[in-house]
Amino acid sequence: MAAMAPLDLTEVLKNAPPGDWIALSNDEKRIVATGKTLDETVKAAKQAGEAHPIVLKVPPAGALIV
């Protein structure tokens, strides 16, 4: 199996709220929902019409990312 190329989400995530969960559209081109908890974020994404959102946690402001 070939390795997947890294995906640059810099532009999509530039306005993501620090410390929150975010749900991306299945095509990874836009944020469809945000929330303080995973469950609330998934629920909001599904209510927004995204049946299979890609969900991730945004690091808090000032976090060291290596």
C-alpha positions as CSV (number, residue, x, y, z in Angstrom):
1,M,0.0,0.0,0.0
2,A,1.4,3.4,-1.0
3,A,1.8,6.1,1.7
4,M,-0.7,9.0,1.5
5,A,0.7,12.4,0.7
6,P,0.4,15.0,3.5
7,L,-2.6,17.2,3.2
8,D,-2.1,20.9,3.8
9,L,-5.2,22.2,5.7
10,T,-3.6,25.6,6.6
11,E,-6.1,27.6,4.6
12,V,-9.1,25.6,5.8
13,L,-8.1,25.8,9.5
14,K,-6.8,29.4,9.6
15,N,-10.0,30.6,11.3
16,A,-10.7,27.5,13.4
17,P,-11.4,28.3,17.1
18,P,-8.4,27.3,19.3
19,G,-9.2,24.5,21.7
20,D,-12.5,23.5,20.0
21,W,-13.5,20.5,18.0
22,I,-14.1,21.1,14.3
23,A,-15.9,19.0,11.7
24,L,-14.7,19.2,8.1
25,S,-16.7,18.5,5.0
26,N,-16.0,15.1,3.5
27,D,-14.0,16.8,0.7
28,E,-11.9,18.5,3.4
29,K,-12.5,22.0,1.9
30,R,-14.6,23.7,4.6
31,I,-15.5,23.7,8.3
32,V,-19.1,22.5,8.6
33,A,-19.3,22.7,12.5
34,T,-17.4,23.5,15.6
35,G,-18.1,22.7,19.3
36,K,-16.6,22.3,22.7
37,T,-17.2,18.6,22.8
38,L,-16.8,15.8,20.2
39,D,-20.5,14.8,20.5
40,E,-21.8,18.3,20.0
41,T,-19.6,18.8,17.0
42,V,-20.6,15.6,15.3
43,K,-24.3,16.3,15.9
44,A,-24.0,19.9,14.5
45,A,-22.2,18.6,11.4
46,K,-24.9,16.0,10.8
47,Q,-27.6,18.7,11.2
48,A,-25.7,20.7,8.7
49,G,-26.0,17.9,6.2
50,E,-22.6,16.3,6.5
51,A,-23.3,12.6,7.1
52,H,-19.6,11.6,7.5
53,P,-17.7,14.6,8.8
54,I,-13.9,14.5,9.4
55,V,-13.5,15.6,13.0
56,L,-10.4,16.9,14.8
57,K,-9.4,18.8,17.9
58,V,-7.8,22.2,17.3
59,P,-4.8,22.8,19.6
60,P,-5.2,25.5,22.2
61,A,-3.8,28.9,21.5
62,G,-0.1,29.0,22.2
63,A,0.3,25.2,22.1
64,L,3.7,24.0,20.9
65,I,3.3,21.9,17.7
66,V,6.3,20.0,16.5
